[in-house]
Amino acid sequence: MRRLLNTLYVTLPDAYVGAKGETLIIRSDGVKEMQVPIINLESVIVFGYRGVSPDAMQLCIDNHVSLVFLTPYGQFKARITGETKGNVHLRRTQYRWSDNGEQTLLLAKRFLFSKIGNARVSLQRTLRDYPDRVDQDRLKSVLLLLNRQIREINNSQSLDELRGAEGLAARSYFSVVSEQILVNKQGFSFKGRVKRPPTDPVNALLSFLYTLLANDVTHALETVGLDPQVGFLHRDRSGRNSLALDLMEEFRVYFADRTMLTLINRQQIFPDDFVRKESGAYFLKDDARKIVLTEWQQRKRDEIRHPFFDEKIAVGLLPYAQAMLLARYLRGDLDDYPPFFWK
Amino acid sequence: MMVLITYDVSTMDTDGQRRLRQVAKQCENYGQRVQNSVFECLVDPQQFKELQLQLQKIVAPETDSLRFYHLGSKWKGKVEHYGSKKGYDPEGFLMI
């Protein structure tokens, strides 16, 4: 298994990223702030507007370091990628399977099976850890419903049926996420997922975390030679990284939702850490964004025993592990694709 | 693993000054300059071999010297810092 390398976050508004030799140099106001060897990096995420020199872009591409530009609020702007890598046969199989109803349905089932399974674990943990602070009946009834939807998903005969079951499961899961928020309940009231734009703090935090996750998953897929744009559950739409969205289903709860809960419940993030725009959209303030990024990086360094490889890996490598398994399945080295299950 | 690299390059002549610049440049590609002739490099065994070979090609063994200290993967407990220019932790949270 590969080594988990570091991510460099460039959040200074006037930072400019240049290259010198095999290193990236970050300057602010013409003063050198940091110089990092490219071999220590996995990805560079730039939140500012000043940009990155073409030399630095080249250096990132040559070393397979993903370079992503986000707005200061964390919305995705652009990604710099080099030549398409990987095996053409693998990608052709991916395209063929994506057009094949049977294969598509099977993979879509695996992704959703894992998504809802992991959502269930998250609720069970809350129930176990805080039995006195939550509405037990509400959580238990949703758990029952999730169990039923998992069976539905297994028995689905078509993508539409599958999406129906998933939609129902997701709605009922999100309906009790507010139960998992134990402090500042007023400021962090959450009635369901709202995106583009998020209209309350919890949704704003989730959107920000999902963007970070999507970048990691996209990069992982590219690394193993899969095309992030051609998915199974998510169908083609221009500009959409459908396969990344597919694979992300396995990690949404485990990575993003749990990080959101941790940040709120540990009182690292407060309701006034968000700004409300005139449009009604909520965004993280600069200082709070720093806290979220720190926690995100911290989380990636935690270790977990991977259920399939049965070996301890850094949580940040999970997207790679799953992308690798998916590639192996497409190549025919595995009889089935084992999605990620949180225990 | 973390490797600490220190060097002494004789700068009596212009060739020595050139060697000094080249050694520093090479080390920069692999690690962080923590003091004037001291670099901390977070590398894997292969990267370390590469760096070592490149440095050995640059220096003049009769006048210059290189020292490599292997701090391993649990290097954090072995390093203390006092004073200015604290530097960054290459395994820590990198944000600027």
Interface residues (C-beta under 8 A of the other chain):
Chain A: R3 N6 T7 L8 Y9 V10 T11 L12 A15 K20 G21 E22 T23 I26 S28 E33 M34 Q35 V36 P37 I38 I39 N40 L41 K290 L293 T294 Q297 Q298
Chain B: K25 E28 N29 Y30 G31 Q32 R33 C41 L42 V43 D44 Q47 Y88 P90 E91 G92 F93 L94 M95 I96
